[in-house]
Amino acid sequence: MSESASSGVGMSVASAFAGMQSVAPVVFRAGCPECRGRFELAASALRLAIGATSRTTFYSFTCPACGASVRKPAGERVVELLTGGGVRTLRLHTP
């Protein structure tokens, strides 16, 4: 085998991605404290803010049932799940 064939040079995009499978979109279960609705949200419907303390680290979304703005605290595990699932993250800086 020549060096160019073993290093992947000349490989087409189609052959490079041939073995990939489609991935189902990530959804998160959430609940609204206002209307007590329970639903699933796509990563694009959530926002994560990471602050210097646990009081300033939270996620937020708009309830699809009643339209209320919901803000909930996010511990380390929640931050890990949300960031891993593609939720947009804002890092808050303290003065």
N, CA and C of each residue as an Amber inpcrd file, in Angstrom:
protein
   285
   0.8530000  -1.1820000   0.0000000   0.0000000   0.0000000   0.0000000
   0.8890000   1.2320000   0.0000000   0.5800000   2.2040000  -0.8070000
   1.4000000   3.4150000  -0.8560000   1.1260000   4.2890000   0.3570000
   2.0570000   5.2080000   0.6290000   1.9060000   6.0740000   1.7970000
   0.6710000   6.9610000   1.6870000   0.3710000   7.4520000   0.4880000
  -0.7890000   8.3330000   0.3340000  -2.0910000   7.5880000   0.6030000
  -2.1610000   6.3140000   0.2650000  -3.3800000   5.5460000   0.5200000
  -3.5230000   5.2410000   1.9960000  -2.4300000   4.9630000   2.6790000
  -2.5330000   4.6230000   4.0980000  -2.7560000   5.8420000   4.9650000
  -2.3770000   7.0350000   4.5150000  -2.5700000   8.2320000   5.3250000
  -3.9190000   8.8920000   5.0760000  -4.6930000   8.3820000   4.1390000
  -6.0180000   8.9360000   3.8920000  -6.0280000  10.0470000   2.8640000
  -4.8710000  10.3900000   2.3020000  -4.8170000  11.4360000   1.2870000
  -5.5860000  10.9530000   0.0650000  -6.3880000  11.8020000  -0.4860000
  -7.1760000  11.4430000  -1.6440000  -8.5110000  10.8060000  -1.2900000
  -8.8140000  10.6790000  -0.0080000 -10.0800000  10.0980000   0.4230000
 -11.2010000  11.0980000   0.1650000 -12.3010000  10.6260000  -0.3670000
 -13.4210000  11.5310000  -0.6310000 -14.1940000  11.7890000   0.6540000
 -14.9270000  12.8770000   0.6710000 -15.7670000  13.2160000   1.8230000
 -16.8050000  12.1260000   2.0440000 -17.3790000  11.6340000   0.9680000
 -18.3990000  10.5820000   1.0770000 -17.8350000   9.3330000   1.7450000
 -16.6220000   8.9270000   1.3820000 -16.0550000   7.7240000   1.9990000
 -15.6310000   7.9880000   3.4400000 -15.2160000   9.2150000   3.7570000
 -14.8250000   9.5530000   5.1290000 -16.0140000   9.4820000   6.0830000
 -17.2050000   9.8320000   5.6140000 -18.3910000   9.8440000   6.4550000
 -19.3090000   8.6450000   6.2140000 -18.8620000   7.6750000   5.4510000
 -19.7050000   6.5450000   5.0590000 -20.2170000   5.7350000   6.2420000
 -19.4240000   5.5690000   7.2820000 -19.8370000   4.7490000   8.4140000
 -20.6360000   5.4800000   9.4720000 -20.8170000   6.7740000   9.3270000
 -21.5270000   7.5490000  10.3550000 -23.0250000   7.2940000  10.3030000
 -23.6280000   7.3130000  11.4620000 -25.0680000   7.1610000  11.5660000
 -25.6580000   8.4850000  12.0150000 -26.9170000   8.7000000  11.6960000
 -27.5530000   9.9290000  12.1550000 -27.8010000   9.8180000  13.6610000
 -27.7550000  10.9470000  14.3210000 -27.9260000  10.9960000  15.7650000
 -29.2390000  11.7040000  16.0710000 -30.0100000  11.1310000  16.9790000
 -31.2730000  11.7510000  17.3730000 -30.9910000  13.0450000  18.1360000
 -31.7850000  14.0790000  17.9360000 -31.5710000  15.3220000  18.6690000
 -31.7730000  15.1140000  20.1670000 -31.0160000  15.8490000  20.9580000
 -31.1100000  15.7540000  22.4120000 -32.3250000  16.5460000  22.8790000
 -33.0970000  15.9580000  23.7740000 -34.2220000  16.6620000  24.3950000
 -34.0730000  16.5720000  25.9080000 -34.5510000  17.5830000  26.5770000
 -34.4670000  17.6600000  28.0260000 -35.8720000  17.7250000  28.6100000
 -36.0980000  17.0060000  29.6770000 -37.3870000  17.0770000  30.3720000
 -37.3610000  18.2570000  31.3210000 -38.4620000  18.9770000  31.3580000
 -38.5560000  20.1560000  32.2150000 -39.9710000  20.2850000  32.7490000
 -40.1050000  21.1100000  33.7730000 -41.4110000  21.3810000  34.3510000
 -41.5380000  22.8550000  34.6690000 -42.7400000  23.3440000  34.6010000
 -43.0150000  24.7510000  34.8770000 -43.5990000  24.8900000  36.2820000
 -42.9960000  25.7210000  37.1280000 -43.5390000  25.9200000  38.4690000
 -44.8340000  26.7390000  38.4750000 -45.0990000  27.4790000  37.4000000
 -46.3080000  28.2980000  37.3180000 -47.5490000  27.4640000  36.9960000
 -47.5060000  26.7520000  35.8670000 -48.6970000  26.0000000  35.4330000
 -48.5860000  24.5050000  35.7430000 -47.4350000  24.1010000  36.2590000
 -47.1360000  22.7000000  36.6050000 -47.1190000  21.7760000  35.3890000
 -46.9800000  22.3690000  34.2110000 -46.8650000  21.5790000  32.9910000
 -45.5400000  20.8380000  32.9480000 -45.5310000  19.6580000  32.3270000
 -44.3190000  18.8660000  32.1500000 -44.1590000  18.6220000  30.6560000
 -42.9520000  18.7820000  30.1480000 -42.7390000  18.7210000  28.7120000
 -41.2810000  18.4160000  28.4180000 -40.9850000  18.2430000  27.1450000
 -39.6150000  18.0520000  26.6790000 -39.2190000  19.2570000  25.8340000
 -37.9760000  19.7020000  26.0170000 -37.4670000  20.8590000  25.2910000
 -36.2090000  20.4850000  24.5250000 -36.0590000  21.0570000  23.3420000
 -34.8280000  20.8980000  22.5750000 -33.7520000  21.7710000  23.2100000
 -32.5010000  21.4590000  22.9400000 -31.3840000  22.2380000  23.4740000
 -31.5070000  23.7120000  23.0990000 -32.0470000  23.9970000  21.9340000
 -32.1780000  25.3890000  21.4780000 -33.1860000  26.1950000  22.2970000
 -34.0480000  25.5310000  23.0610000 -35.0580000  26.2260000  23.8680000
 -34.5390000  26.5970000  25.2560000 -33.3400000  26.1280000  25.5980000
 -32.7670000  26.3690000  26.9250000 -31.5730000  27.3000000  26.8310000
 -31.3020000  28.0040000  27.9170000 -30.1060000  28.8320000  28.0570000
 -29.4780000  28.5020000  29.4030000 -28.1580000  28.4360000  29.4370000
 -27.4250000  28.1360000  30.6630000 -26.5130000  29.3100000  30.9720000
 -26.5690000  29.7990000  32.2010000 -25.6790000  30.8690000  32.6570000
 -24.8010000  30.2930000  33.7620000 -23.4910000  30.4070000  33.5850000
 -22.5540000  29.8870000  34.5740000 -21.8860000  31.0630000  35.2630000
 -22.1480000  31.1780000  36.5600000 -21.5810000  32.2590000  37.3490000
 -20.4880000  31.7630000  38.2790000 -20.0150000  32.6530000  39.1300000
 -18.9350000  32.3340000  40.0580000 -19.4060000  31.4720000  41.2220000
 -20.7030000  31.4810000  41.5050000 -21.2270000  30.7120000  42.6370000
 -22.4440000  29.8970000  42.1910000 -22.8920000  29.0470000  43.0880000
 -24.0880000  28.2580000  42.7770000 -25.3300000  29.1440000  42.6590000
 -25.3250000  30.2900000  43.3070000 -26.4740000  31.2010000  43.2180000
 -26.5500000  31.9030000  41.8690000 -25.4200000  31.9760000  41.1720000
 -25.4080000  32.6600000  39.8770000 -25.2480000  31.6830000  38.7100000
 -25.4310000  30.4020000  38.9810000 -25.4000000  29.3950000  37.9150000
 -26.8050000  28.8250000  37.7840000 -27.4040000  28.9910000  36.6170000
 -28.7980000  28.5940000  36.4230000 -29.0730000  28.3260000  34.9510000
 -30.1970000  27.6750000  34.6960000 -30.6790000  27.5340000  33.3240000
 -32.0540000  28.1510000  33.2520000 -32.4330000  28.5480000  32.0510000
 -33.7310000  29.2000000  31.8910000 -34.3690000  28.7800000  30.5800000
 -35.6890000  28.9350000  30.5470000 -36.4740000  28.6310000  29.3520000
 -37.8270000  29.3050000  29.4770000 -38.5420000  29.3600000  28.3950000
 -39.9090000  29.8690000  28.3950000 -40.8420000  28.6710000  28.3390000
 -41.7970000  28.6180000  29.2540000 -42.7360000  27.5080000  29.3010000
 -43.5700000  27.4930000  28.0140000 -43.5620000  26.3600000  27.3040000
 -44.3460000  26.2950000  26.0730000 -45.8550000  26.2490000  26.3230000
 -46.2610000  25.9100000  27.5520000 -47.6860000  25.8180000  27.8640000
 -48.2930000  27.1640000  28.2640000 -47.6000000  27.8950000  29.1630000
 -48.1940000  29.1400000  29.6620000 -47.3930000  30.3900000  29.3200000
 -46.1890000  30.2300000  28.7820000 -45.3780000  31.3740000  28.3880000
 -44.5720000  32.0120000  29.5010000 -44.5960000  31.4200000  30.6960000
 -43.8390000  31.9750000  31.8230000 -42.3390000  31.8200000  31.5980000
 -41.5730000  32.8000000  32.0620000 -40.1160000  32.6980000  32.0490000
 -39.7150000  31.8990000  33.2790000 -38.9840000  30.8200000  33.0610000
 -38.6040000  29.9220000  34.1510000 -37.0910000  29.9630000  34.3130000
 -36.6570000  30.0780000  35.5470000 -35.2270000  30.0810000  35.8770000
 -35.0120000  29.1050000  37.0200000 -34.1080000  28.1440000  36.8160000
 -33.8570000  27.1130000  37.8260000 -32.3640000  26.9930000  38.0830000
 -31.9930000  26.6790000  39.3280000 -30.5700000  26.5230000  39.6440000
 -29.9810000  25.3230000  38.9020000 -28.6850000  25.4270000  38.5830000
 -28.0110000  24.3450000  37.8740000 -26.7530000  23.9380000  38.6460000
 -26.7980000  22.7590000  39.2240000 -25.6280000  22.2120000  39.8940000
 -24.6440000  21.6640000  38.8790000 -23.5540000  21.1130000  39.3660000
 -22.4940000  20.6050000  38.4850000 -23.0030000  19.5770000  37.4810000
 -23.8110000  18.6370000  37.9300000 -24.3100000  17.5770000  37.0390000
 -25.2280000  18.1510000  35.9580000 -26.0860000  19.0750000  36.3300000
 -26.9920000  19.7090000  35.3640000 -26.1820000  20.4960000  34.3320000
 -25.1650000  21.2350000  34.7840000 -24.3040000  21.9760000  33.8650000
 -23.6480000  21.0160000  32.8790000 -23.1540000  19.9000000  33.3900000
 -22.5090000  18.8920000  32.5390000 -23.4760000  18.3440000  31.4870000
 -24.6910000  18.0170000  31.9010000 -25.6840000  17.4790000  30.9740000
 -26.1020000  18.5010000  29.9220000 -26.3400000  19.7220000  30.3580000
 -26.7880000  20.7570000  29.4230000 -25.7030000  21.1280000  28.4210000
 -24.4790000  21.3110000  28.8850000 -23.4070000  21.6580000  27.9520000
 -23.1230000  20.4990000  26.9970000 -23.1680000  19.2690000  27.5080000
 -22.9610000  18.1030000  26.6600000 -24.0610000  17.9210000  25.6380000
 -25.2510000  18.4340000  25.9460000 -26.3870000  18.3180000  25.0390000
 -26.5230000  19.4710000  24.0670000 -25.5840000  20.4020000  24.0940000
 -25.5950000  21.4830000  23.1170000 -26.3570000  22.7350000  23.5070000
 -26.6670000  22.8920000  24.7910000 -27.3760000  24.1000000  25.2340000
 -26.4180000  25.2910000  25.1930000 -26.8870000  26.4120000  24.6650000
 -26.0720000  27.6270000  24.6190000 -25.7230000  28.0720000  26.0310000
 -24.4580000  28.4270000  26.2080000 -23.9540000  28.7690000  27.5410000
 -23.4110000  30.1880000  27.5610000 -23.7310000  30.8850000  28.6390000
 -23.2200000  32.2330000  28.8800000 -22.4170000  32.1790000  30.1650000
 -21.1830000  32.5950000  30.1050000 -20.3530000  32.6480000  31.3060000
 -20.4280000  34.0560000  31.8790000 -20.8660000  34.1410000  33.1230000
 -21.0110000  35.4330000  33.7950000 -19.7020000  35.7820000  34.4890000
 -19.2600000  37.0000000  34.3180000 -18.0150000  37.4520000  34.9610000
 -18.3600000  38.3490000  36.1400000 -17.6070000  38.2070000  37.2110000
 -17.8200000  39.0640000  38.3720000 -16.8220000  40.2100000  38.3220000
 -17.2480000  41.4100000  38.7150000 -16.3450000  42.5710000  38.6610000
 -15.2540000  42.4880000  39.7070000
